[in-house]
Amino acid sequence: MAKVDMSVNIAGVTLRNPVVTVSGACGFGEEYKPFYTTADIGAIAVKGTTLLPRLGNAVPRIAETPAGILNSIGLQNPGVDVFVTRELPRLREEGACVIANIAGSTLEDYQAVAERVADAGVDLIEMNISCPNVKEGGVAFGVIPAMVEKITAAVKEKCGKVPLIVKLSPNVADIAENARAAQAGGADALSLINTLIGMRIDIKSRKPILANKIGGLSGPAVFPVAVRMVWQAKKATGLPIIGMGGVATAEDAIEIMMAGADAVGVGTAMFKNPMAPIEIRDGIERWCEEHGIADVKEITGSVID
Ligand SMILES: Cc1cc2nc3c(=O)[nH]c(=O)nc-3n(C[C@H](O)[C@H](O)[C@H](O)COP(=O)(O)O)c2cc1C
């Protein structure tokens, strides 16, 4: 059989394969250099970037769970200037497809960061309105549909020709409604899911394990929630989707694509196995070959429901 076409398309941007490393799991791509480069994967979604540098929350900010991790990093990042002047040129040189993940405390913050990264020439902008770990902004913009539409429209104005991905929160009553609100605001694509809000307590000290008390759950525990929400968001909007949340194997990736994802995000799995994105990429290709699928895009939305 001829080689499988592994390329996918997100809002007019071609990714060489469907595997995206998710925001927050690999910084700006340097940590994984010993294993592979960002040119080996479909795209890198960089660490959530804000207008000014942020130190993040107090430690401890990671707690283990039986099937994933709870984090409360609090958007630690060097700020948009460092991203644009130091990280982006290096990623460009490497041949990466770059998704700038942006965050802020106010609508104006989001607009300013979007404008900077769009002018700097990133491939896609991913607006994180679903971070559970910052006190202001973040998730507040992501839960009320009217707010989702409002901030999407305001940020879209500043993106120029760069497509806007809206990263949805799973901590909502009806994901379809929020997905439709993002679409109404002008989103070109969606990504989901961000982390589910959780908490752990040390029973010896009776204190919360995380300094922030609560954090976001990711990893295998959230995978079925992610599959369900991707399926609902795709049905509600038909928009291109980067599906993420607990994807750890090629089979997981194929499953979330069948639910409606055009590309697949890999995050927490990398903390256990740094090679996960590459193994998932190669596993998807092998599965296509074994099943006579010439184009990986055929998997998207192919669930028989
Ligand atoms: C340590 C850590 C940091 C994260 N930081 C961000 C972030 O800065 N921006 C963002 O949109 N999502 C962030 N996320 C959420 C992930 O991008 C992803 O949506 C979530 O972890 C589900 O995927 P996974 O189970 O494969 O990790 C972070 C997740 C983790 C575990």
The ligand as a Gaussian input file, in Angstrom:
#p B3LYP/6-31G(d) Opt

LIG

0 1
 C        1.453000      20.806000      34.141000
 C        0.385000      21.282000      33.190000
 C        0.381000      22.604000      32.752000
 C       -0.602000      23.058000      31.873000
 N       -0.568000      24.348000      31.420000
 C       -1.477000      24.765000      30.498000
 C       -1.414000      26.086000      29.947000
 O       -0.515000      26.870000      30.251000
 N       -2.356000      26.455000      29.040000
 C       -3.357000      25.596000      28.643000
 O       -4.190000      25.961000      27.807000
 N       -3.442000      24.340000      29.143000
 C       -2.537000      23.907000      30.059000
 N       -2.603000      22.629000      30.544000
 C       -3.684000      21.736000      30.091000
 C       -3.211000      20.838000      28.943000
 O       -2.825000      21.606000      27.832000
 C       -4.318000      19.842000      28.515000
 O       -5.460000      20.537000      28.077000
 C       -4.713000      18.892000      29.649000
 O       -3.597000      18.569000      30.461000
 C       -5.321000      17.587000      29.127000
 O       -4.414000      16.844000      28.353000
 P       -3.471000      15.658000      28.946000
 O       -4.354000      14.780000      29.795000
 O       -2.917000      14.958000      27.742000
 O       -2.399000      16.323000      29.762000
 C       -1.620000      22.160000      31.425000
 C       -1.611000      20.827000      31.875000
 C       -0.622000      20.381000      32.735000
 C       -0.634000      18.934000      33.162000

